[in-house]
């Protein structure tokens, strides 16, 4: 006679959902530790967000995810109503990833007096690259990030390397305004074909997606040429993009990681190779940190030394 043992799989616990400031305070107070990390999103979660949460989960006792479609980040020519809203699917990802609290407020909760009269200014770094194409975007982004850092009380915030300019500006705000928060960068998560994961990928048709792959191919080509200097990096990446006429390139740049200034030919060290292009009706961005010079190549994220705000090319 053989003994049989039954095994049960414990189902992950769904996070507490808070929609108001009062509910968030109660959920925050119920956590067993003050060691709390936050991952901020606009919803339409994908595996890139899940990786942020998993990293936060591994390094902290508790994780709060914010799901808020921030109207301040959308310009007059950008369709806020078109942005994908997938709350039920988002909750499944949060549950699987071990999120403790989801803060999903409406605009009137975050901005109780309507459009805020006082906003965070991104300064000159917010007017170049993405800021030039989307005026005011980074002011709106920093304003809501500041508010959510205060509301969640997190000690660490996790952001993806994919939004490199956003990441730089958040780090700058935290340092310049003395926020008691650590900002952690997590490498860009990509599909098997190399496309950087983004909520906006849902807008792409099958043919658009094939076109969009030229962005990651261009970055890879540039990274492969990193040992030979800035002009070689730019040339290699540009050659890939010109072969795909259906990708309308906004910019392709090789810039310093903290000043966003074009690096000169003599430059050696860490730099950001970034590209933005419109594919069909969708504007996509992608980037890779690279080490320029002998032995150089693509990096996952910048080292702390490279992102020091005292660094200059």
Backbone torsions as a table, in degrees:
resi	resn	phi	psi	omega
1	UNK	NA	130.7	-176.8
2	UNK	-104.5	131.0	176.9
3	UNK	-71.6	140.6	175.8
4	UNK	-117.5	137.6	-179.4
5	UNK	-119.2	126.9	179.0
6	UNK	-88.2	139.2	179.6
7	UNK	-118.2	134.2	176.8
8	UNK	-114.3	138.7	177.6
9	UNK	-95.2	120.5	-178.7
10	UNK	-72.8	125.3	-179.9
11	UNK	-76.5	138.9	177.8
12	UNK	-62.8	147.4	-178.8
13	UNK	-84.2	131.1	178.8
14	UNK	-67.3	142.9	179.5
15	UNK	-68.8	156.8	171.1
16	UNK	-71.7	134.2	179.8
17	UNK	-105.6	123.9	177.7
18	UNK	-115.0	130.3	178.9
19	UNK	-108.2	-18.8	-177.1
20	UNK	-121.5	167.4	177.1
21	UNK	-62.3	-40.4	180.0
22	UNK	-63.0	-44.2	178.8
23	UNK	-64.5	-37.5	178.6
24	UNK	-65.8	-43.4	178.5
25	UNK	-60.6	-41.1	179.5
26	UNK	-65.9	-43.4	179.3
27	UNK	-65.2	-39.5	179.1
28	UNK	-65.2	-41.1	-178.8
29	UNK	-68.4	-26.1	-178.6
30	UNK	-79.0	-12.9	178.8
31	UNK	-66.9	146.7	-174.2
32	UNK	-81.3	-7.6	-176.6
33	UNK	-146.0	155.0	174.8
34	UNK	-88.7	1.8	179.6
35	UNK	-82.2	84.7	-171.5
36	UNK	-120.1	134.9	174.2
37	UNK	-112.9	157.0	178.7
38	UNK	-127.8	142.5	171.0
39	UNK	-122.2	119.6	-176.0
40	UNK	-99.2	131.9	-178.9
41	UNK	-139.5	166.8	171.2
42	UNK	-108.6	20.0	-179.0
43	UNK	86.3	-167.1	-174.9
44	UNK	51.9	52.1	-173.3
45	UNK	-68.7	149.7	177.4
46	UNK	-140.4	-172.8	-174.2
47	UNK	-65.8	-23.9	174.8
48	UNK	-62.3	-43.5	175.9
49	UNK	-64.6	-41.1	-179.7
50	UNK	-59.3	-37.5	178.5
51	UNK	-66.7	-36.2	174.7
52	UNK	-60.6	-46.2	-179.0
53	UNK	-64.6	-43.6	-178.7
54	UNK	-62.4	-39.3	177.1
55	UNK	-64.4	-44.9	178.8
56	UNK	-63.1	-41.0	-179.3
57	UNK	-62.4	-37.7	-178.2
58	UNK	-71.3	-23.3	-172.3
59	UNK	-110.8	-3.8	-178.1
60	UNK	-141.9	160.5	-179.3
61	UNK	-71.2	-35.3	-174.9
62	UNK	-138.8	150.8	179.1
63	UNK	-130.4	130.8	171.5
64	UNK	-109.5	132.3	172.8
65	UNK	-110.5	130.7	174.3
66	UNK	-101.3	136.0	176.1
67	UNK	-122.2	101.9	-176.6
68	UNK	-148.2	119.4	178.5
69	UNK	-85.6	97.4	-168.9
70	UNK	-78.6	111.6	-177.8
71	UNK	-65.9	-23.2	-178.6
72	UNK	-67.6	-17.4	-177.9
73	UNK	-88.7	-5.0	-176.5
74	UNK	-106.5	127.5	178.0
75	UNK	-81.0	173.7	-177.7
76	UNK	-63.4	-23.7	-180.0
77	UNK	-97.3	4.4	179.8
78	UNK	-105.6	133.9	-172.2
79	UNK	-89.9	94.8	178.0
80	UNK	-61.0	-37.3	-176.8
81	UNK	-67.5	-20.4	-178.5
82	UNK	-82.8	-17.1	-175.8
83	UNK	-62.3	133.5	-175.5
84	UNK	-63.2	137.5	177.4
85	UNK	-122.7	113.8	-171.9
86	UNK	-136.4	56.0	-169.7
87	UNK	-59.9	-43.6	-178.4
88	UNK	-61.3	-43.3	177.8
89	UNK	-67.4	-36.3	177.4
90	UNK	-60.9	-41.0	-179.7
91	UNK	-65.9	-34.7	177.4
92	UNK	-63.5	-42.3	178.4
93	UNK	-64.7	-43.3	-179.8
94	UNK	-63.3	-39.1	178.7
95	UNK	-64.9	-47.4	-179.0
96	UNK	-63.4	-33.5	-176.3
97	UNK	-85.3	-5.4	175.9
98	UNK	85.7	30.5	178.0
99	UNK	-71.4	139.5	179.6
100	UNK	-87.7	-43.2	-176.2
101	UNK	-137.0	135.1	170.6
102	UNK	-110.7	122.3	175.8
103	UNK	-102.4	111.7	-175.9
104	UNK	-125.7	75.5	-177.1
105	UNK	-83.6	163.6	170.1
106	UNK	-93.1	163.6	-178.7
107	UNK	-55.3	-34.3	-178.9
108	UNK	-70.4	-19.8	174.8
109	UNK	-78.1	-43.8	-179.0
110	UNK	-74.2	-38.3	-179.3
111	UNK	-122.2	75.0	-173.5
112	UNK	-63.2	-21.8	178.6
113	UNK	-102.5	19.0	-175.5
114	UNK	82.5	-155.2	178.5
115	UNK	-53.9	125.7	-176.3
116	UNK	-67.1	135.6	178.3
117	UNK	-74.2	-24.3	178.2
118	UNK	-114.9	126.3	179.8
119	UNK	-130.8	158.9	173.4
120	UNK	-78.9	133.3	176.1
121	UNK	-97.8	131.9	177.7
122	UNK	-76.3	-12.5	179.8
123	UNK	69.2	-163.9	-176.6
124	UNK	-57.4	-34.0	-179.6
125	UNK	-66.8	-16.8	179.1
126	UNK	-91.9	4.8	-178.0
127	UNK	-110.0	-0.7	-178.9
128	UNK	-110.3	166.8	178.5
129	UNK	50.8	-114.0	-179.8
130	UNK	-61.7	-33.9	-179.6
131	UNK	-67.3	-29.9	177.1
132	UNK	-72.0	-37.9	179.3
133	UNK	-78.9	-26.4	-176.3
134	UNK	-131.1	75.0	-176.6
135	UNK	-56.8	133.4	178.9
136	UNK	83.7	-10.8	-176.9
137	UNK	-57.5	-47.4	-174.5
138	UNK	-74.6	-27.6	172.8
139	UNK	-61.8	-45.5	178.4
140	UNK	-64.7	-38.5	179.6
141	UNK	-65.0	-48.4	-178.6
142	UNK	-65.0	-35.7	179.8
143	UNK	-61.8	-45.9	-178.5
144	UNK	-74.0	-34.7	177.1
145	UNK	-62.4	-42.8	177.8
146	UNK	-59.7	-45.2	-179.6
147	UNK	-64.3	-42.7	-177.8
148	UNK	-70.6	-31.5	174.2
149	UNK	-63.8	-42.6	178.1
150	UNK	-65.8	-45.5	-174.9
151	UNK	-67.5	-39.5	-177.5
152	UNK	-83.3	-23.6	-178.9
153	UNK	65.5	24.9	-177.5
154	UNK	-72.3	149.6	178.0
155	UNK	-93.4	-18.7	179.7
156	UNK	-140.0	141.0	177.1
157	UNK	-124.3	135.9	-176.9
158	UNK	-110.4	129.9	179.4
159	UNK	-134.9	152.4	-178.2
160	UNK	-83.7	145.4	176.3
161	UNK	-64.5	-21.8	-177.8
162	UNK	-56.2	-40.5	177.8
163	UNK	-94.4	71.0	-169.2
164	UNK	-64.6	-41.6	-179.3
165	UNK	-67.7	-40.5	175.0
166	UNK	-58.3	-47.0	-179.7
167	UNK	-59.4	-44.4	179.3
168	UNK	-61.5	-45.0	-176.8
169	UNK	-68.1	-36.1	176.5
170	UNK	-65.2	-43.5	176.9
171	UNK	-60.6	-39.9	180.0
172	UNK	-65.2	-44.8	178.8
173	UNK	-60.7	-46.6	-178.7
174	UNK	-60.0	-40.1	-179.6
175	UNK	-76.4	-47.1	-175.8
176	UNK	-65.9	-33.6	-176.3
177	UNK	-105.7	10.3	172.8
178	UNK	58.1	44.5	172.1
179	UNK	-71.3	134.9	179.1
180	UNK	-81.9	59.0	-174.1
181	UNK	-136.6	141.1	171.5
182	UNK	-96.8	133.8	178.1
183	UNK	-105.1	122.8	-177.1
184	UNK	-112.7	130.7	176.8
185	UNK	-94.5	138.4	178.1
186	UNK	-119.2	134.8	-177.0
187	UNK	-55.2	149.6	177.2
188	UNK	-59.1	133.9	176.7
189	UNK	-97.6	132.3	-174.7
190	UNK	-120.7	153.7	171.4
191	UNK	-69.2	168.9	-179.2
192	UNK	-59.2	-28.7	-179.4
193	UNK	-87.6	1.4	176.3
194	UNK	102.3	-13.9	-179.3
195	UNK	-65.4	129.1	178.5
196	UNK	-65.6	133.3	179.8
197	UNK	-66.8	135.2	-179.1
198	UNK	-156.3	145.3	175.5
199	UNK	-61.3	-28.0	-178.8
200	UNK	-74.2	-12.4	178.7
201	UNK	-62.5	-20.8	179.6
202	UNK	-66.9	-18.7	178.1
203	UNK	-77.1	-17.5	-172.0
204	UNK	-77.5	133.9	169.7
205	UNK	-76.6	173.0	179.4
206	UNK	-60.5	-41.6	179.1
207	UNK	-71.6	-36.0	176.4
208	UNK	-59.5	-41.1	-176.9
209	UNK	-62.5	-40.1	177.5
210	UNK	-61.7	-41.2	177.9
211	UNK	-64.2	-42.7	-175.0
212	UNK	-61.7	-23.1	-178.8
213	UNK	-64.6	-15.3	179.3
214	UNK	-66.0	-23.8	179.7
215	UNK	-65.5	-51.5	-179.1
216	UNK	-68.7	-33.6	177.1
217	UNK	-64.5	-38.6	179.0
218	UNK	-64.7	-41.9	178.9
219	UNK	-64.5	-40.1	179.1
220	UNK	-64.5	-41.9	178.9
221	UNK	-63.1	-42.3	177.7
222	UNK	-63.5	-42.2	178.4
223	UNK	-63.4	-36.6	178.9
224	UNK	-65.9	-23.5	-179.2
225	UNK	-97.1	6.8	-171.5
226	UNK	-60.6	-30.4	-177.7
227	UNK	-65.8	-19.9	-172.6
228	UNK	-98.4	2.9	174.2
229	UNK	105.3	168.4	-174.2
230	UNK	-56.1	-44.5	-177.0
231	UNK	-65.0	-35.3	177.7
232	UNK	-67.9	-38.3	178.3
233	UNK	-63.1	-49.6	-178.2
234	UNK	-63.3	-42.2	-177.7
235	UNK	-64.9	-44.7	-178.5
236	UNK	-63.2	-41.5	179.8
237	UNK	-68.9	-40.9	-177.8
238	UNK	-64.9	-37.8	-179.0
239	UNK	-61.4	-33.8	177.8
240	UNK	-70.5	-43.1	-176.3
241	UNK	-66.8	-37.7	-177.2
242	UNK	-69.2	-17.4	177.9
243	UNK	-78.8	-6.6	-179.5
244	UNK	-123.2	85.2	-174.7
245	UNK	-66.5	-17.0	-179.8
246	UNK	-81.9	-6.4	172.4
247	UNK	-95.5	111.9	-178.4
248	UNK	-88.6	100.3	-171.6
249	UNK	-75.3	128.0	174.0
250	UNK	-84.3	-51.3	176.2
251	UNK	-154.5	152.2	167.5
252	UNK	-135.0	116.0	-173.0
253	UNK	-135.6	153.6	169.4
254	UNK	-122.4	109.6	-170.2
255	UNK	-130.6	163.2	176.4
256	UNK	-69.3	142.2	-172.3
257	UNK	-67.8	-17.7	-179.5
258	UNK	-117.7	-19.1	179.0
259	UNK	-104.6	-18.6	-175.8
260	UNK	60.1	20.9	175.1
261	UNK	-86.7	142.4	176.7
262	UNK	-55.0	133.0	-179.7
263	UNK	-81.5	139.6	179.1
264	UNK	-75.7	169.3	-174.5
265	UNK	-63.3	-30.0	-178.3
266	UNK	-79.2	-7.0	-171.8
267	UNK	-65.5	138.3	173.4
268	UNK	-135.1	133.8	-177.9
269	UNK	138.1	-163.6	-176.6
270	UNK	-82.1	139.0	-179.2
271	UNK	-145.1	167.0	179.1
272	UNK	-112.9	121.4	173.5
273	UNK	-99.7	115.3	-172.2
274	UNK	-130.9	148.3	-178.8
275	UNK	-141.3	145.9	172.8
276	UNK	-137.0	138.8	-178.8
277	UNK	-155.2	152.7	174.3
278	UNK	-98.5	127.2	177.8
279	UNK	-121.0	113.7	-172.2
280	UNK	64.0	-123.9	178.4
281	UNK	-100.5	8.0	-171.7
282	UNK	-114.0	132.1	176.3
283	UNK	-95.1	124.4	-177.3
284	UNK	-117.5	147.6	174.1
285	UNK	-127.9	154.1	176.5
286	UNK	-158.8	161.0	179.5
287	UNK	-162.6	164.6	169.9
288	UNK	-145.7	135.5	168.5
289	UNK	-70.7	138.1	178.5
290	UNK	-130.6	151.5	171.8
291	UNK	-100.8	115.2	-175.8
292	UNK	-90.4	130.5	176.6
293	UNK	119.9	179.8	-177.2
294	UNK	-50.8	131.4	-178.4
295	UNK	78.2	6.3	-175.1
296	UNK	-77.6	175.0	-179.6
297	UNK	167.8	-168.0	-179.6
298	UNK	-75.0	147.1	176.8
299	UNK	-119.2	161.0	175.5
300	UNK	-77.4	-52.8	176.8
301	UNK	-144.7	169.8	178.9
302	UNK	-76.9	149.8	173.3
303	UNK	-73.8	159.5	178.2
304	UNK	-56.2	-34.2	-179.9
305	UNK	-65.0	-38.2	-177.5
306	UNK	-69.8	-30.8	-177.1
307	UNK	-95.9	7.4	173.1
308	UNK	-63.6	133.6	-174.7
309	UNK	-75.2	-4.2	175.4
310	UNK	-90.9	-3.8	-177.1
311	UNK	-77.4	145.3	177.2
312	UNK	-141.0	152.0	177.7
313	UNK	-69.9	NA	NA
